[in-house]
Amino acid sequence: MLFVFAMAACNSNPGPPPALRVVSASDIGTIPTNPDILGRDGAYSGVFQGYSVWLYGDTFLAKPNADARGLISDSWSYTTDLNAQQGITGFRERLDSSGAPSMILVETAEEYAFNQAHNGNPCQVQPCGARWALWPSSIVTDLNSNAALVFYMVVYAQPGAFNFQGIGVSVAVWQDFNQQPERPNFNTPIVANHPDLLFNKNEPAFGSASFIRDGALYIYGCGIPGDSSNTGCRLAKVDPSSVLDRSTWTFYAGNGNWSSNVSEAVSVIPDANILSVSWNNYLQAYVAVYSPFFSQNVMVRTSPSPEGPWSRELTAFVAMQPTSGNVYDAHSHPEYDLNGGQTIFVTYSRATGSFTSEVRLVSVKLQRP
């Protein structure tokens, strides 16, 4: 199936011309999912200790798990298949004692007790359905330490559509594939009652995208959890070995300057939420992939450096129509690049029903301008 794609950039976002043309975009199909999962979103991925690991957010289960929950705030799968040309196969998951898919991030004792008390209808404590959620975002592996860094947001959700609030973001360190990532625990909490958080709800949601280049870890933070009108993506930089020491982070402040003060961070990519940013060897440029708010278009931008200047938007393809709402979660998976990135592979989330959804995979062939 060939998508309709555009060659012209969107004029509403000024910037230099993109360092690419889109030759074609072909739908490959859905990312295989455990039949016990009705729907989930996110689908960030990265290679860790020989596996392509895929991370998802809210996951609806066909039958309750060992904790009698039909909804878990994150899940994951993994495969050794690193060739996406005909689709990705061989996905496996770790299961709990009831045979249900497990979470990648571990709840604290307090979060677990709260979620169990508010689970079910009737529940032990009102309001039923209130919960603490752990939404993973990007994952990046530090080859020097052979550890993966899993960025995530802590969210307080209550019953009702879109009735949730991000509390802050942090990063869990994953040392051993056979274990689970470990959330930090700071002796002096940055966020009251949440000693694992590195940034609060009034700061950028760092972890929207991340990569390591020339020994430095770059992290994009798209949006401010406590301000829905602020949708720009800021950029931070830190040595991967000191990622849990916030005092070592610097933030891009514009005009080639980096600052230790997060309040001086400027938006480098506008109006994105979930995205990917990676170096494309074929284009000799960084490529950002995302889907704008309230749109079915999947967009790309290019830049000579992580901080920009980023090019004008270019429509890579128009995603398949969902049953409701818009497509979202569009980002690429550079571990599957072909010919140095001449062909990239992009996923996006698409609703298929009230509590069902799928993640679709698209191959996008690029050409130098």
N, C-alpha and C positions, 0 to 999 in steps of 0.2 A: 504494500500500500504506500503510495507516494503522497506526501503532504504538499499542500500549496505553500510555497515559500516566497519571500520578498527579497529583492535585490537592493531596494532603496532604504537608506537610513531614515529614522524618525527625526524630523526636523525640530520637534519640541524639546530635544535634549542636545544643545549645542556641544560641539567637540570636534576633534579631528576625524577624518574618515577612518572607518574600521580597516584593520590590516588583513582583511579577508573578504572573500565572496563565498556565498553558500551555493554549492553545485547541486546538491540534492539532500533530501531528508526522507528517510524511509522508516516506517513503523515496523518494528521487529516483533512486537507482541508484549505480553505482560511478564513481569518478573514473577517466577513461580513462588507460590505461597502455600504454607501449610493449610490443608483443608479445614482445620479447626479455627482458622482465622477468617473472620468475615470481612474485615477491612483494616487498613492501617496506612499511615502516611510517613513522610520523611525520606527514607531511602538514601541517607548519606552512606558513603562507602569509603573504604581504604584498605590497603594491604597491611596485615599484621601477622608476623611470624608464619608466613606461608599461606595465609588465607585471605581471601577478599571478604571483609566483614561488612555487613549491611546493618545500619541502625535505623529504627523506626520510632515514631512517636505513639500517640494513643492507638491502642490495638483492641479491637472488638473481637471477642471470642465466641465461638459457636456454642460452647458449653463452659460452665464455670471451672476455674482452675482450682488448685489445692486450697486456696484461701477463699473459695466461694465467690470469686469475682468474675464478672463477665467483661470487664473493661480493665486493662492494665495500661499504665501510662507510657510504657516503652517495651519494645521487643527487639529481637535481632536474629539474623541468620548468617550463614557463612558458607563459602564454597572454595574449591581449589580451581574452578574453571575461570581462567583469565582470558578467554576468547569469546567475545560477545557477537561475532558476526552473524551467527545463526540463533542468537538468544543465549542466555546464561543458564546453565544447568547445574545439578549437583548440590543444590542448597540443602543445608541441614540446620537443625536448631537444637538447643539444649532444652529439655523438657523438665517440668516439675514432677512431684511425686504422683500427680494425677494424670500425667501424660500431656499436660497443656504447655504451650510455649512459655518460656521464662523471660524475665526482665533482664536487661543488660546492666542496669544501674540498681544498686541495692538501696532500699529505703532505710532510713534511720529507724531506731526503735520507736521514736515518737511519731514519725510519719506513718509507720506501719500500724501502730495502735489507733491513730486517728482514722486512717482509711478503713480499718476493720470495723470501728465503731459506727462509721457512717455508711457502711456498705449494706446493700439490700434494702428491701422495702416490704415490711417495716424494718427499720434499723435500730440500733441501740441508742443512738444520739441523733437528734435533728440538727441540721437538715439532712435527710437521706440523700446520698449522692455527692456530698461535699468531699473533697479529697485533695491531698498533696500529690502533684504530678511531677515526674522527672522526665523532661523532654530532651533527648540527646540531639545534638547538631553535628558539626563536623568532627571527623576523626583524622588524626595525622600521626605517623610513626616517626620517631626519632631514631635514625639508624645508629647513632652513636651509643645510645643506651638500650636499643632494641625494645623500647617501651612505646606504647601508643598513648596518645593524649585524646581523651573523649570530652569534648565540650558539651555542656548541658545547661538547661534553664530549670529552676525550681518554680513551679506554678501552683497557685491556689485556685482551685476550680469549684464552682457551686453548680447546682442543677440549673439547666437552661442553656439554650444555644449561645455560644460565644461568651458565656458568663465566667470568665477566668481572668486572672491577673498574674503576670510574671513578677516574681519577687526579686530575682537576680540571677546571675549566671556564674558558672565556675568551670573547672576542668578536673576530670578524674584521670588518674594515672593507671594504666593497664600494663602490668609487668609480665604477666604470664597468661597465655591464651587459655590455659586450662582452669584459670581462676576468673574472678570478675574484677572489673576496674574498681579502684579505691577512691572514694570521694575524700577530699581533704577535710581536716578538722583544725581550724585555727584557734590557738589559745586566746587571742584577742579578736573576737568576731568583727568582721567588717559590716555585716548585716545582723542586727539583733535577732536572736533565736534561730539563726541559720549559720552556724560556725563554718560551714563548708563553702560559703559564697565568696567570690573574689570581687564582684561588682554588684551594686544594688540596682533597684528598679528605675532609678533616675539617671543611670549611666548606660552607655551603649551595650547592646546584647552581644558581647564578643563571643565568637564561635560560629557565627553564621557561615563563615568559610575560613579555612586555614591551610597553610602549606609551609614547608621548610625549604629555604633557598639560601645557598651559600652560608649554611650554618645558623641562619636566623629564622625564627618562627614568626610568620606573619599571620595576624588574626583580624578578620573583618567583623565588625559589630554593626549589624543592620537594625535600625530602630532603637527606640528607648521604651522599655516595657511599661513605664509609667506615663508615657505620652504617645498615644496612638497617632498623633498628627506628625510626629517626627520620624521620618522614614529613611533618612540618609544612612549610608554605610560608612562608618569610621574605620580607621586602620591603626592597629597596634603592632609593635615589634618587641620581641624578647628572646633571650637565649633559651632554647628548649629546656636546658637543665635547671633553669631558675623560674620556670613558668608559674610556680606557686608562690613566688615572692613578688607581690605586686609592685614593690618599690623599684624593681628592675625593669618594669614595663615602660616603654615610651610610646607616644601617640603622635601620629602625623598631624602637624598643625598648619600645613600649607606652605607654599613657596619654598619647598625643600627643607623645611624645619621640622624637627622632632622634639616633643616636649614630654617631660615627666608628669605633666598635669593633664588628666583625662578631660578636663573641662575645655582645654584648648584644642581638642581633636576636631577636625573639620570633615565634612562629608566628602568622600572621593567618588562614590557611586550613588546617584539619587534613586529614590523610589524603588528599592529592592527589599526583600525580606529574607527569603531563603535563596541562596545562590552558591555557586562554586567559582573559585578562581584558581587557575593553574597555569604553569608555564607550558607553552605549546612550541615544541622544538621545530616543527615544520614551518610555522609562521614566524618564529623568532619573536614571539610576543606573549604577553599574558592574556588569557581569555577568561572573561566572566560570562557565565550563563545563568539566566534567571527568568522568571515570569512576572511581569508587572502585576500590581493589584488589579483585580476586576478585569482580567484579560485572559484570552486563550492563546495569546502569542507567547512563544518562547524566544527570548532575545539573547543576543550576544554583544559584547563590547570587547575591544582590545586595548592594550596599553603596553608601552615599552618598560614600565616599572610598576611595582605593586601599588604605589601611591598615585599613579597617573602621569600625565593626563590621559583619562579614559576617553575612548572614541565615542562617537554618536552610536545610538542603538541601531542594531540591524536585526530584522526578524529572521530567525533561523527556520522556524516553521510554525504553523498554526496547529495546536494540539486538538485531539479528538474531543468532541463535545461531551461534557459530563451530563449526568441526569439532572443535576442541580448545581448551582453555584458556578465557580470557575475552576480551571485547573490551577495547580499551585505546586510548590516543591520542585520546580524545575532546576536541575543542576546536572553537571557532567561528572563522569567517572574516569579520570585520567589514567587509571591503571589499565583500562581497556583500550586506550588510544592505538590506532593503527598508523603505520608509516610516520611515526614521530608526531602524530596529531593531525595528519591530513584528514583522517576520519575520527571523529569523536563520538562518544555514546552518551546520550542524555536521557534521564528519566523525569517523569512528572507524575503527580497524583491526580486521580480522576474518580469522582464519585460515580457509583453504579447503582445506588439505592439509598434508603434511609440510613442504614448503618453498614453499608457495604461499599467498598472502593477497591481500586486496583492501582498498581504502579506500572506504567507503560515505558517501554524502552524504544528509543529512536536512534538510528545511526545518522550522523550528519557529516556529509563530505564537504570539505572546505577547499578553497583555492586561494593562493596568494593573489593580491590585487594586481 
